[in-house]
Amino acid sequence: MNFSHIDIDETHIRLTTDLANHDLKRYIFDIRRDLKDYIFKNDEFSLAIEPLEIPDDDLADIVFRMYESSSHADVGPMACVAGTISELSLDYLIERGSSYSIVENGGDIAIVNDKNVLCGIYSNNEILGNSIAFEIKKRKRPLGICTSSGKIGHSISFGNAESVTVIGRSASVCDGLATRIANSAVGESGQDMVSGALECADSYREFFDGALIICGEHVGTVGRLPKIVETNEFIEGSNSGY
């Protein structure tokens, strides 16, 4: 198995893959250039906090997917950027024959795995800590696992959840939905926050498999989630605990 980090401006990828030669960095550079070129000519794309109508233009893959995913999640296109880069990167690796690759981009993961793997849940919760994980069974199809937080990281969130993790077929869509659901984690108590997030999540069930919401002493789930297991403390930035 091959481990590497790919850092290009705001994109910080942790990659595990069964491919030795893939030149993924060049591919990410190219799709980022497509995105930057589009934003230069269409600044509304980078500023919107609500979905935009998809134009009839001939769009680059990354731009079209961000438009489409944000429309499903009712967020601005940039809320889907990290998950979209993860998803497109995984597609690229699968096209080159990979059956085991994990692309993690700032907490937004796209994965295909022909053997079981643990995916750590990083929430910094006082009770749960960072010692729980999803047990992802081996699979042949890609899976997205994306997390948004009102307390960790640099992304904009209007809620106060420690973490909202959304799992589904598309990392691009799951990224937008994690933001949308986390924005609804508001209220005077952790219970209120979880209730608001769960109510929001119910409106988008057709676009994801399951979601996990962690707010203080309260945890909520909706849909189908992988088995949650106890693990050694998960350290952000390590290779041994996605």
C-alpha positions in Angstrom: 0.0 0.0 0.0 1.2 3.5 -0.8 0.8 6.5 1.4 1.3 10.1 0.3 0.3 13.7 0.9 -0.6 16.1 -1.9 -0.7 19.8 -1.0 -1.7 22.3 -3.6 -2.8 25.7 -2.2 -6.0 25.1 -0.2 -6.2 21.4 -1.1 -4.5 19.0 1.4 -4.9 15.4 0.4 -4.0 12.3 2.4 -3.9 9.4 0.0 -3.7 5.7 0.6 -3.8 3.6 -2.6 -2.8 0.3 -4.1 -1.4 2.0 -7.1 2.3 2.8 -7.2 2.3 5.1 -10.2 -0.8 7.3 -10.6 0.3 11.0 -11.0 -2.7 12.1 -9.0 -1.1 15.4 -8.1 -1.0 16.4 -11.8 -4.7 15.5 -12.1 -5.7 17.5 -9.0 -3.6 20.5 -10.3 -5.5 20.3 -13.6 -9.0 20.2 -12.1 -8.1 23.0 -9.6 -7.0 25.1 -12.6 -10.3 24.4 -14.3 -12.1 25.6 -11.2 -10.0 28.7 -10.7 -10.4 29.7 -14.4 -14.2 29.4 -14.0 -14.3 31.4 -10.8 -12.1 34.1 -12.3 -14.9 34.6 -15.0 -17.8 33.9 -12.7 -17.2 35.2 -9.2 -20.8 34.6 -8.1 -19.9 30.9 -8.2 -17.4 31.3 -5.3 -19.6 33.7 -3.2 -23.0 32.1 -3.3 -24.3 30.4 -0.2 -27.4 29.0 -2.0 -27.6 26.9 -5.1 -27.1 28.5 -8.5 -28.9 27.6 -11.7 -26.7 25.3 -13.8 -25.8 27.2 -17.0 -25.9 25.6 -20.5 -22.2 26.2 -21.0 -19.7 23.5 -21.7 -18.5 23.1 -18.1 -15.4 21.3 -16.7 -16.3 18.2 -14.7 -15.4 19.7 -11.3 -17.6 22.8 -12.0 -20.6 20.8 -13.2 -20.4 18.4 -10.3 -20.2 21.3 -7.8 -23.3 22.9 -9.4 -25.2 19.6 -9.4 -24.3 18.6 -5.8 -25.0 22.0 -4.3 -28.4 21.9 -5.9 -29.2 18.6 -4.2 -28.0 19.9 -0.8 -29.4 23.5 -1.0 -26.0 25.1 -0.4 -23.6 27.2 -2.4 -21.3 25.4 -4.9 -18.1 26.0 -2.8 -19.6 24.0 0.1 -19.0 21.0 -2.1 -15.5 21.7 -3.3 -13.5 19.5 -1.0 -15.7 16.5 -1.4 -15.8 17.0 -5.2 -12.0 17.0 -5.4 -12.0 13.8 -3.3 -14.6 12.1 -5.5 -13.0 13.1 -8.8 -9.6 11.9 -7.5 -11.1 8.6 -6.5 -12.7 8.2 -9.9 -9.4 8.9 -11.5 -7.7 6.2 -9.5 -10.4 3.6 -10.1 -10.1 4.3 -13.9 -6.5 3.3 -13.5 -7.3 0.0 -11.9 -7.4 0.8 -8.2 -9.6 -1.4 -6.0 -8.3 0.1 -2.7 -7.9 3.9 -2.4 -8.8 6.4 0.3 -8.7 10.1 -0.7 -9.1 12.3 2.3 -9.3 16.1 1.7 -9.8 18.1 4.9 -12.2 15.6 6.5 -14.0 14.8 3.2 -13.3 11.2 2.2 -13.9 9.2 -1.0 -13.1 5.5 -0.7 -13.2 2.2 -2.5 -11.9 -0.7 -0.5 -11.6 -4.4 -1.3 -10.9 -5.1 2.4 -12.3 -3.8 5.6 -11.1 -0.4 6.9 -11.7 1.8 9.9 -12.6 5.4 9.4 -12.1 7.5 12.5 -14.7 10.0 13.6 -12.9 13.2 14.6 -15.2 15.4 16.7 -13.1 16.3 19.8 -16.2 15.6 21.8 -15.5 15.7 25.6 -17.3 12.4 26.2 -16.5 10.3 23.0 -13.1 11.9 22.4 -11.7 10.7 19.1 -11.7 7.0 19.8 -14.7 5.8 17.8 -14.7 4.8 14.1 -16.9 3.5 11.3 -16.1 -0.1 10.3 -16.3 0.1 6.5 -16.9 -3.3 5.0 -15.1 -4.2 1.8 -16.9 -2.9 -1.3 -16.5 -2.5 -5.0 -18.3 0.8 -5.4 -17.1 4.2 -4.2 -18.4 5.7 -0.9 -18.3 9.2 0.4 -17.8 10.0 4.1 -17.9 13.8 4.7 -17.9 15.8 7.9 -18.7 19.4 8.8 -18.3 21.0 12.2 -19.3 24.3 13.8 -16.2 24.1 16.1 -13.4 22.5 14.2 -11.7 23.7 10.9 -12.0 26.7 8.8 -15.2 26.0 6.8 -18.2 28.3 7.4 -20.9 26.7 9.5 -24.0 28.4 10.9 -24.6 25.7 13.5 -22.8 24.5 16.6 -22.4 20.7 16.1 -19.1 19.2 17.0 -19.5 17.0 14.0 -22.0 16.1 11.4 -20.9 13.1 9.2 -22.8 12.1 6.1 -22.2 8.9 4.3 -23.4 8.1 0.8 -22.5 7.2 -2.8 -21.2 10.6 -3.7 -18.6 12.5 -1.6 -19.4 15.6 -3.5 -23.1 15.5 -2.4 -22.2 14.3 1.1 -19.9 17.3 1.5 -22.7 19.7 0.7 -25.2 17.8 2.9 -22.8 17.8 5.8 -22.7 21.6 5.6 -26.5 21.9 5.2 -27.3 19.6 8.1 -24.6 21.2 10.3 -26.1 24.6 9.6 -29.4 23.4 11.3 -27.7 22.2 14.5 -28.8 25.3 16.4 -30.6 25.7 19.8 -30.0 26.3 23.4 -29.0 22.7 24.2 -27.2 19.8 22.6 -30.6 18.0 22.4 -32.1 21.0 20.5 -29.1 21.0 18.1 -29.4 17.3 17.4 -33.1 17.6 16.9 -32.7 20.4 14.4 -30.0 18.6 12.5 -32.0 15.4 12.3 -35.1 17.2 11.1 -33.1 18.8 8.4 -31.4 15.5 7.4 -34.8 13.8 7.0 -35.5 16.2 4.1 -32.6 14.9 2.1 -32.8 11.2 2.7 -32.9 10.4 -1.1 -29.3 11.7 -1.5 -27.4 9.9 1.3 -27.3 6.6 3.2 -26.8 7.7 6.8 -25.8 10.6 9.0 -24.2 10.9 12.5 -24.6 14.1 14.5 -22.6 14.8 17.7 -23.5 17.8 19.9 -22.1 17.7 23.5 -23.7 14.9 25.4 -26.2 14.1 22.6 -25.8 11.9 19.5 -28.3 11.4 16.7 -28.3 9.1 13.7 -30.5 8.9 10.7 -30.6 6.3 7.9 -28.1 3.4 7.6 -24.6 3.8 9.0 -21.7 1.4 9.1 -21.0 -0.3 12.5 -19.4 2.1 15.0 -16.6 0.6 16.9 -14.2 1.8 19.7 -10.6 2.4 18.6 -7.4 3.8 19.8 -7.4 7.6 20.0 -7.6 8.9 16.5 -4.9 11.5 15.8 -5.7 14.0 13.0 -3.1 13.9 10.3 -2.0 10.3 10.9 -2.0 7.6 8.3 -3.3 4.9 10.7 -6.9 6.0 11.1 -9.2 7.4 8.6 
